């Protein structure tokens, strides 16, 4: 989800809630402790220089069980961050949330809740680093026919 989409949603919802990939909800007394622009400048395994930038939200649970972040308050925080940090682009949003370690998630929206979506590592240079691409698995019906070569 891009920052513009998050802001659009915040203008339409009455509450701010986040669900984890397994469907459980982030406790409703969470805080957004950071909003910022994160830049990653790196070389991939194929030797190509890359730059990735995301807007990052950090969610945190405290023991103040009566705390509830309202949509307008989060929108104000995002706008302040964009202004103070001079964030010009419409970047993807990444969310950090504490599990057994700090987890990083992509962000989605299901019409009611923001969704923390699992991120995966990947080879960005698979065409040049020697990792073979996986061949599609043949359907059982197509290989187990007379002359199919599997018997």
C-alpha positions as CSV (number, residue, x, y, z in Angstrom):
1,X,0.0,0.0,0.0
2,X,1.3,3.4,-0.8
3,X,1.2,6.3,1.6
4,X,-1.5,8.1,-0.4
5,X,-3.7,5.0,-0.1
6,X,-3.2,4.9,3.7
7,X,-4.1,8.6,4.0
8,X,-7.2,8.0,1.8
9,X,-8.3,5.1,4.1
10,X,-7.7,7.1,7.2
11,X,-10.1,9.8,5.9
12,X,-12.9,7.2,5.6
13,X,-12.6,4.9,8.7
14,X,-13.8,5.5,12.2
15,X,-11.1,3.4,13.9
16,X,-7.5,2.3,13.2
17,X,-6.9,-1.4,13.5
18,X,-4.2,-3.8,12.3
19,X,-4.4,-7.6,11.7
20,X,-1.4,-9.9,11.7
21,X,-0.8,-12.4,8.9
22,X,-2.3,-15.2,11.0
23,X,-5.6,-13.2,11.5
24,X,-5.0,-12.1,15.1
25,X,-5.4,-8.4,15.8
26,X,-2.7,-6.1,17.0
27,X,-4.0,-5.0,20.5
28,X,-6.2,-1.9,20.1
29,X,-4.1,0.1,22.5
30,X,-1.0,0.1,20.2
31,X,1.0,3.2,19.6
32,X,2.7,4.4,16.3
33,X,6.1,5.2,17.8
34,X,7.8,6.1,14.5
35,X,6.9,7.3,11.0
36,X,9.8,7.9,8.7
37,X,11.5,7.5,5.4
38,X,13.8,4.5,5.2
39,X,16.4,4.3,2.4
40,X,18.3,1.1,1.6
41,X,21.3,1.6,-0.7
42,X,22.8,-1.8,-1.7
43,X,24.4,-4.1,-4.2
44,X,22.5,-7.2,-5.2
45,X,24.2,-10.6,-5.7
46,X,24.5,-9.8,-9.5
47,X,26.5,-6.7,-8.8
48,X,23.7,-4.2,-9.6
49,X,23.5,-1.1,-7.4
50,X,20.0,-0.6,-6.0
51,X,18.1,2.0,-3.8
52,X,14.9,1.1,-2.1
53,X,12.8,3.7,-0.1
54,X,9.8,3.1,2.0
55,X,7.7,5.0,4.5
56,X,8.0,3.1,7.7
57,X,5.5,2.9,10.6
58,X,6.6,1.3,13.9
59,X,3.8,-0.1,16.0
60,X,4.3,-0.7,19.7
61,X,2.1,-2.0,22.6
62,X,2.4,-0.4,26.0
63,X,0.5,-1.0,29.2
64,X,-1.8,2.0,28.8
65,X,-4.8,-0.1,27.9
66,X,-7.1,2.9,27.4
67,X,-5.0,4.3,24.6
68,X,-6.8,4.4,21.2
69,X,-5.2,6.0,18.1
70,X,-7.8,7.8,16.1
71,X,-7.6,8.0,12.3
72,X,-7.3,11.8,12.3
73,X,-4.4,11.6,14.8
74,X,-2.5,9.1,12.6
75,X,-3.2,11.2,9.5
76,X,-1.8,14.3,11.4
77,X,1.3,12.3,12.3
78,X,1.9,11.2,8.7
79,X,1.4,14.7,7.4
80,X,3.8,16.1,10.0
81,X,6.4,13.5,9.0
82,X,6.0,14.2,5.3
83,X,6.4,17.9,6.0
84,X,9.4,17.7,8.4
85,X,11.3,15.1,6.5
86,X,10.4,16.6,3.1
87,X,9.0,13.3,1.8
88,X,8.0,14.0,-1.8
89,X,7.2,10.6,-3.2
90,X,4.2,8.3,-2.9
91,X,6.2,5.5,-1.3
92,X,5.1,2.0,-0.2
93,X,4.5,1.6,3.5
94,X,6.3,-0.9,5.5
95,X,5.3,-1.7,9.1
96,X,7.5,-2.9,11.9
97,X,5.9,-4.8,14.7
98,X,7.3,-6.7,17.6
99,X,7.0,-10.5,17.6
100,X,9.9,-12.8,18.7
101,X,12.0,-10.1,17.0
102,X,11.1,-7.0,15.1
103,X,9.0,-8.1,12.1
104,X,8.7,-6.2,8.9
105,X,5.5,-6.3,7.0
106,X,3.9,-5.0,3.9
107,X,0.6,-3.2,4.4
108,X,-2.8,-3.9,2.9
109,X,-6.4,-3.1,3.7
110,X,-9.4,-5.4,3.7
111,X,-12.2,-2.8,3.9
112,X,-12.2,-2.7,7.7
113,X,-8.6,-3.3,9.0
114,X,-5.2,-2.6,7.9
115,X,-3.4,-5.9,7.3
116,X,0.2,-6.7,8.1
117,X,1.3,-8.8,5.2
118,X,4.2,-11.2,5.3
119,X,7.3,-10.1,3.4
120,X,9.6,-12.6,1.8
121,X,13.3,-12.4,0.8
122,X,14.2,-13.0,-2.8
123,X,17.1,-13.0,-5.2
124,X,16.9,-9.7,-7.2
125,X,19.4,-10.9,-9.8
126,X,18.3,-14.5,-10.5
127,X,19.1,-14.1,-14.2
128,X,22.8,-13.4,-13.4
129,X,23.6,-15.3,-10.2
130,X,23.2,-18.9,-11.3
131,X,20.0,-19.8,-9.4
132,X,18.0,-22.1,-11.7
133,X,14.4,-21.2,-12.2
134,X,11.9,-23.8,-11.1
135,X,10.2,-25.7,-13.9
136,X,6.5,-26.0,-13.7
137,X,5.3,-29.3,-12.1
138,X,3.5,-31.5,-14.6
139,X,-0.1,-32.3,-13.8
140,X,-0.5,-36.0,-12.9
141,X,-3.1,-36.5,-15.6
142,X,-0.8,-35.2,-18.3
143,X,2.3,-37.4,-17.4
144,X,0.5,-40.6,-16.5
145,X,-1.1,-41.2,-19.8
146,X,0.1,-43.7,-22.3
147,X,3.3,-42.4,-23.8
148,X,3.5,-39.7,-21.1
149,X,7.0,-41.0,-20.0
150,X,6.3,-41.3,-16.2
151,X,5.5,-45.1,-16.0
